[in-house]
Amino acid sequence: MQLQAETLGPPKADEVCVQVRTIGLNFADIFAMQGLYSATPAGSFIPGLEYAGEIIAVGGAVEEWKVGDKVMGVTRFGGYVSHLNSHHRYVIPLPEGWSFEEGAGFLVQGLTAYYALTALGNLQRGMTVLIHSAAGGVGILANRICQKFGAYTIGTVGQAGKVDFLRQQEAYDAVILRDRNFPRTLKEALGDKPLQLIMECIGGKVLEQGWKAMAPMGRMVVYGNASFSSHSSRPDYPSLFWRYLKRPKIDPLRLPAENKSLMGFNLIYLYEQTDMMHQLLQELQDLQLQPPHIGHVYQFEDMQKAIYLFQRGKSVDKVVVQVEQA
């Protein structure tokens, strides 16, 4: 990564210019930087999928926004900047009382969690839901959505220190550690409840263990593969290749007999479906969730430190970066 200065022209007729105050970091950013994300632009690119800031210029055809409006927005990469021009439909108002940090931590996680749970997972009252990376941004918002639906949630984390945080700060019905005893502790947490929905973002052995534990008519929604991430600045290709070879195999011919469903999605797809995205956002906002929990705040010059924290899996909930304005 290199810091560069470029001249930004005025917004087009259907665009607004946003002075970015806070940037939200996501696992997709890390995968894109390491060349492991299929939706990454070719060649050099600016990472970043979400931000919050203030409108400083408005295109001639834009009527619903004015200079000074506080907004949060999504972008198909290009978010690690101080200013950007965006189509007016890709920004929405920053909720009353929310900080820029909270705004930058909501859209990607909120859309991911809500779309996966409701559109794909068919979330219903009383369902039992397993949420991996339960202390992450998606995990915490997924749990809050499930609670609104009256679902029973089991959260999993990869580090013991995050268990206490979740038990103190978030209303999971059960929190367990993904260690070598994970299958047994998951069975104990389930009791006699059928596991009907899994928010899967780990991959590898954990995916396979969850698949085996899932009840007939259950649904697994895959939106990430954290087990393929690297703790260094460059991918460990021999290790990645080995993990790829050892990845679990789910035979589609056996799905009818097992009565289970495996689904996956990429949030970039929603970016291309603007009407659907706005409908989902409206439904999500109607739930009146509390603002996202911001676990870590960095300054723009410390972006590398923020990324490294994310890579090592040490983050708790949302990591955001503040942009100093001249």
Buried (B, 14 or more C-beta within 10 A) or exposed (E): EEEEEEEEEEBBEEBBBBBBBBBBBBBBBBBBBBEBBEBBEEEEEBBBBBBBBBBBBBBEEBEEBEEEBBBBBBBBBBBBBBBBBBBBBBBBBBBEEBBBBBBBBBBBBBBBBBBBBBBBBEBEEEBBBBBBBBBBBBBBBBBBBBBBBEBBBBBBBBBEEBBEBBEEBBEBBBBBBBEEEBBEBBEEBBEEBEBBBBBBBBBBBBBBBBBEBBBEEBBBBBBBBBBBBBEEEEBEEEEBEEBEEEBBEBEEEEEEEBEBBBBEBBBBEBBEEEEEBEEBBEEBBEEEBEBBBBBBBBEBEBBEEBBBBBBEBBBBBBBBBBBEEE
